[in-house]
Amino acid sequence: MTLQRVGALTKKNLLVIVRDPGALFMLILFPVIATLAFGLSFGTADGGQPTYEIGIVNTDFSGFGWSQNLIGNLSETVILNVQNYLDSDSAQGDLSQGRIQAVLIIPEDFGLSCNSFWDSPTNPNLWINTTVTLYLDSGSLFATQAIPTIVQQTLSTAAYGTQPTSISGPVRIGSPSLVDVSKLTTFDYFAPGFFAFFAIFLIMTIAQSFIFEREKGLLRRIRTTPTSSSEFIASHTISNMIVAMIQVAIVFVVAILVGYRPLGDATSFVSAFLILSIFSLCCVGFGLIAATLAKSSGAATGIAFIFITPQMFLGTFVSVGLSAIAQEAGRFVPGYYVTDALTSLFLRGAPVTSPAILYDILIVAVYSVVVLILGIALYGKYGKT
């Protein structure tokens, strides 16, 4: 492989994109318009539903049974799955990586506080006041909306034997730690999935570019030169990785202009670009497969959407509002792991070295290598004619 020929072909591919108004619209103007539209439309937050994992750290060993009553009631709710932890650090470690969506810390005097209420229900002066601490996953839009209400209702029932609202007692829930501080909007939750969303459309662009070169006879002419197949594929891979990085930068800039304020430091941003560059290899592979199957540019568009649609609905911001079954199905598409990693980086503030993010990067890398090799093999054998 000659780097000079790869560089020349890469330059040629980029010039083709720059000189094509349709390609420029899809790669640059479309992300700008869509990001502005979603950013301005969802600048204030609202929420929804499914099932959530909640970690319980019980430090009440008074022996009165009130804390066990609370944990039992939480376990009986349809929307919460309870996981018990021995200490707060391990629970919050899982919370920061998105393994659970909330942590509830039951204080030492919880049982005493409940007893004081039942001993003197009409005399607040004799109550022992206490506060139950609640931490929420700042990377989950629906968790921050649904869990506090459910926990408050369950706590009131467990401690006072009545459905919540009007009753006032000695046991209170502190302000959920990751909600009031962050003041996240709906768009903040959508933004990590935006980067994967626009990268996915590279599949269609790549498929069309290969079909265009085949229809115009460029492939036949290239084969008469010393250029090898590996140099030709490498040039397309590099040029589309460059395009993907430009797209990411554009979406970042426009998102920040409409108020997006991601967590994380410079390392988080570098890691995001790395993850998306790896994912672009997967898109090149899917584009090659689509180009192999298609016989015209129109067919290439339709076949490309066979690969685009599942990832768009299951692996990007669109999946936020889907059912629990659909969200589980998303684990079979690479875009899911890109969005999950960026959510951990920019919404949870998780470090790049956290196991959850490293796992996401590994899955995306393996997926990309397999799909790219498969795409190159299929196109090399069936797609050039």
C-alpha positions in Angstrom: 0.0 0.0 0.0 1.4 3.4 -1.1 0.5 6.2 1.3 0.9 8.8 -1.6 -1.8 7.1 -3.7 -4.1 6.7 -0.6 -3.7 10.4 0.1 -4.5 11.4 -3.5 -7.6 9.2 -3.5 -8.7 10.6 -0.2 -8.3 14.1 -1.5 -10.4 13.1 -4.6 -13.2 11.7 -2.4 -13.4 14.8 -0.3 -13.5 17.0 -3.4 -16.4 14.9 -4.8 -18.3 15.5 -1.6 -17.5 19.3 -1.5 -18.7 19.7 -5.2 -22.0 17.8 -4.6 -24.7 20.1 -3.2 -26.8 17.1 -2.1 -24.0 15.5 -0.2 -23.1 18.7 1.4 -26.7 19.2 2.6 -26.9 15.7 4.1 -23.5 15.9 5.8 -23.4 19.5 7.0 -26.7 21.5 6.6 -29.0 18.6 7.7 -27.2 18.1 11.1 -27.2 21.9 11.7 -30.9 22.2 10.9 -31.9 19.1 12.9 -29.8 20.1 15.9 -31.2 23.6 15.9 -34.8 22.3 15.6 -34.5 19.8 18.4 -32.4 22.1 20.6 -35.0 24.9 20.4 -38.0 22.6 20.6 -36.9 20.6 23.6 -35.1 23.3 25.6 -37.3 22.5 28.6 -37.8 19.1 30.1 -40.6 16.6 30.5 -40.6 12.9 31.2 -42.1 9.5 30.9 -41.9 5.8 32.2 -40.3 2.2 32.1 -38.6 0.0 34.8 -35.6 1.3 36.8 -32.9 -0.2 39.0 -32.6 1.5 42.4 -29.8 0.8 44.9 -30.6 0.7 48.6 -28.0 1.4 51.3 -29.6 0.6 54.6 -27.7 2.0 57.6 -30.6 1.5 60.0 -30.0 -1.4 62.3 -32.3 -0.4 65.1 -34.2 -3.6 64.8 -37.7 -2.0 64.6 -38.3 -3.3 61.0 -39.3 0.1 59.5 -36.4 0.1 57.0 -37.2 -3.5 55.9 -40.8 -2.4 55.5 -39.7 0.4 53.2 -37.4 -1.8 51.2 -40.2 -4.4 50.8 -42.7 -1.8 49.6 -40.2 -0.5 47.1 -39.6 -4.0 45.8 -43.4 -4.4 45.3 -43.7 -1.4 43.0 -43.9 -2.3 39.3 -41.5 0.4 38.2 -38.6 -0.2 40.6 -36.2 -3.1 40.8 -34.3 -3.0 44.2 -30.6 -3.9 44.5 -29.1 -3.9 48.0 -25.6 -2.4 48.6 -23.4 -2.5 51.7 -22.0 1.0 51.3 -22.7 4.2 49.6 -19.5 4.3 47.5 -20.2 1.1 45.6 -23.8 2.1 45.0 -22.8 5.5 43.7 -20.1 3.9 41.6 -22.7 1.9 39.8 -24.9 4.9 39.5 -22.2 7.0 37.8 -21.8 4.2 35.2 -25.5 3.9 34.5 -25.9 0.4 36.0 -28.6 1.7 38.3 -30.8 4.8 38.0 -31.1 5.8 41.7 -29.5 5.3 45.1 -31.6 5.5 48.3 -29.7 5.8 51.6 -31.7 4.9 54.7 -30.3 6.8 57.7 -29.3 5.2 61.1 -32.2 6.8 62.9 -34.9 5.9 60.4 -36.5 3.3 62.7 -36.3 5.6 65.7 -37.9 8.4 63.7 -40.8 6.2 62.5 -41.3 5.0 66.1 -41.4 8.6 67.4 -44.2 9.4 65.0 -46.3 6.5 66.0 -45.7 7.1 69.7 -46.9 10.7 69.4 -48.6 11.2 66.0 -50.1 14.5 67.0 -47.1 16.0 68.8 -44.3 17.0 66.4 -42.2 18.2 69.3 -41.6 14.6 70.3 -40.6 13.4 66.8 -37.1 12.5 65.8 -36.6 14.1 62.5 -34.5 12.4 59.8 -33.7 12.7 56.1 -33.6 9.9 53.6 -31.0 10.7 50.9 -31.8 10.1 47.2 -29.3 10.2 44.3 -30.5 10.0 40.7 -28.9 9.1 37.4 -28.5 12.4 35.6 -28.2 10.5 32.4 -31.7 9.2 32.5 -34.5 11.7 31.6 -37.4 9.6 32.8 -35.6 8.4 36.0 -35.2 11.9 37.2 -38.9 12.6 36.7 -40.5 9.3 37.9 -38.4 8.0 40.7 -38.7 10.8 43.3 -42.5 10.7 43.2 -42.6 6.9 43.5 -40.1 6.9 46.4 -42.0 9.6 48.2 -45.3 7.8 47.9 -43.7 4.5 49.0 -41.9 6.1 51.9 -45.1 7.8 53.2 -47.0 4.5 53.0 -44.2 2.5 54.8 -43.6 5.1 57.5 -47.1 6.5 58.1 -49.4 3.8 56.8 -51.2 6.1 54.5 -51.0 7.3 50.9 -48.9 10.5 50.8 -49.6 14.1 49.9 -51.1 15.9 52.9 -49.5 14.1 55.8 -46.4 15.6 57.4 -44.1 13.6 59.5 -40.5 13.4 60.8 -39.1 11.4 57.8 -38.3 13.5 54.7 -36.5 12.9 51.4 -33.6 15.3 50.7 -33.6 17.2 47.4 -32.5 14.6 44.8 -28.8 15.2 44.4 -28.5 15.0 40.6 -31.7 16.8 39.6 -31.8 20.3 41.2 -28.1 20.8 40.7 -28.0 19.9 37.0 -31.2 21.4 35.7 -31.1 19.3 32.6 -33.4 19.8 29.7 -34.9 17.3 27.3 -32.3 18.3 24.7 -29.5 17.5 27.1 -30.7 13.9 27.3 -31.1 13.7 23.5 -27.7 15.3 22.6 -25.5 12.2 23.1 -27.7 10.2 20.7 -27.5 13.0 18.1 -23.8 12.3 17.4 -24.5 8.6 16.6 -27.7 9.6 14.7 -25.9 11.8 12.1 -22.9 9.4 11.8 -25.4 6.6 10.8 -26.3 8.6 7.6 -22.8 8.1 6.4 -24.0 4.6 5.4 -26.2 6.1 2.7 -23.5 8.5 1.5 -20.9 5.8 1.3 -23.1 3.4 -0.6 -24.1 6.1 -3.1 -20.5 7.2 -3.7 -19.4 3.7 -4.5 -22.3 3.2 -6.9 -21.6 6.6 -8.5 -18.0 5.6 -9.2 -19.1 2.3 -10.6 -21.7 3.8 -12.9 -19.3 6.5 -14.2 -16.7 3.9 -15.0 -14.2 5.3 -12.4 -13.6 1.9 -10.9 -12.6 0.5 -14.3 -10.2 3.4 -14.8 -8.7 3.0 -11.3 -8.1 -0.7 -12.0 -5.9 0.2 -15.0 -3.6 2.1 -12.6 -1.2 0.7 -10.1 -3.7 1.4 -7.3 -4.6 -1.6 -5.3 -8.0 -2.5 -3.9 -6.7 -1.9 -0.3 -5.5 1.6 -1.2 -8.9 2.4 -2.8 -10.9 1.2 0.2 -8.4 2.9 2.6 -8.9 6.2 0.9 -12.7 6.0 1.2 -12.4 4.9 4.9 -10.1 7.9 5.7 -12.2 10.4 3.8 -15.4 9.3 5.5 -13.7 9.3 8.9 -12.8 12.9 8.2 -16.4 13.7 7.2 -17.6 12.0 10.4 -15.3 14.1 12.6 -16.4 17.3 10.8 -20.1 16.3 11.5 -19.4 15.7 15.1 -17.6 19.1 15.5 -20.6 20.8 13.8 -23.2 19.2 16.0 -21.1 20.0 19.1 -20.9 23.7 18.1 -24.5 24.0 17.2 -25.7 22.1 20.3 -23.6 24.4 22.6 -25.1 27.5 20.8 -28.6 26.3 21.7 -27.6 25.8 25.4 -26.1 22.3 25.6 -23.6 22.1 28.5 -22.0 18.6 28.7 -20.2 17.4 31.7 -16.6 16.1 31.4 -13.2 17.6 30.6 -11.0 17.7 27.5 -10.4 14.0 27.8 -14.1 13.3 27.6 -14.3 15.2 24.3 -11.3 13.5 22.8 -12.8 10.2 23.8 -16.1 11.1 22.1 -14.3 11.8 18.9 -12.4 8.6 19.2 -15.6 6.5 19.7 -17.3 8.2 16.8 -14.3 7.7 14.5 -14.3 4.0 15.4 -18.1 3.9 14.7 -17.5 5.6 11.3 -15.6 2.4 10.3 -18.7 0.4 11.0 -20.7 2.8 8.8 -18.2 2.4 6.0 -18.6 -1.4 6.3 -22.4 -1.1 6.1 -22.1 1.3 3.2 -19.9 -1.3 1.3 -22.5 -4.0 1.9 -25.3 -1.7 0.6 -23.2 -0.9 -2.5 -22.5 -4.6 -3.1 -26.3 -5.3 -3.1 -27.4 -2.2 -5.1 -27.3 -1.8 -8.8 -28.2 1.9 -8.9 -27.8 5.0 -6.7 -31.6 4.8 -6.0 -31.4 1.2 -4.9 -28.3 2.1 -2.8 -30.4 4.6 -0.9 -33.2 2.1 -0.1 -30.8 -0.7 0.9 -28.8 1.7 3.0 -31.9 2.5 5.0 -32.2 -1.2 5.9 -29.1 -0.6 8.0 -29.9 3.0 9.0 -33.4 2.5 10.3 -32.8 -0.1 13.1 -29.8 1.9 14.4 -31.7 5.2 14.1 -34.6 3.9 16.3 -32.7 1.6 18.6 -29.3 3.2 19.0 -29.7 7.0 19.1 -31.8 9.6 21.0 -34.9 8.2 19.4 -34.7 5.2 21.8 -35.2 7.4 24.8 -39.0 7.2 24.5 -39.3 3.6 23.4 -40.5 0.6 25.4 -38.2 -1.4 27.7 -38.3 -4.3 25.1 -37.2 -1.9 22.3 -34.4 -0.5 24.5 -33.2 -4.0 25.1 -33.3 -4.8 21.4 -31.0 -1.8 20.9 -28.1 -3.8 22.5 -27.9 -5.6 19.1 -26.9 -2.4 17.2 -23.6 -0.7 17.5 -25.1 2.8 17.7 -26.6 1.8 21.1 -23.1 1.5 22.6 -21.9 4.8 21.1 -24.9 6.6 22.6 -24.5 4.9 25.9 -20.8 5.8 26.2 -21.5 9.5 25.3 -24.3 9.5 27.8 -22.0 8.3 30.5 -19.3 10.9 29.5 -21.5 13.9 29.1 -24.5 13.4 31.4 -23.1 11.2 34.2 -19.7 12.7 34.2 -18.2 9.2 34.3 -14.4 9.0 33.8 -13.1 7.6 30.5 -11.5 4.7 32.3 -14.7 3.5 33.9 -15.6 -0.1 33.1 -18.9 0.9 31.5 -17.3 3.2 28.9 -14.4 0.9 28.2 -16.9 -1.9 27.6 -18.9 0.3 25.2 -15.7 1.2 23.3 -14.7 -2.5 23.0 -18.1 -3.5 21.6 -18.1 -0.7 19.1 -14.6 -1.5 18.0 -15.3 -5.2 17.6 -18.6 -4.5 15.7 -16.8 -2.0 13.5 -13.9 -4.3 12.6 -16.2 -7.3 11.8 -18.6 -5.2 9.7 -15.8 -3.4 7.9 -14.0 -6.7 7.0 -17.3 -8.2 5.9 -18.1 -5.1 3.8 -14.6 -5.1 2.1 -14.8 -8.8 1.4 -18.3 -8.7 -0.1 -17.6 -5.6 -2.2 -14.2 -6.9 -3.4 -15.9 -10.1 -4.6 -19.3 -9.0 -5.9 -19.5 -5.2 -5.9 -17.1 -4.0 -8.5 -19.1 -5.1 -11.6 
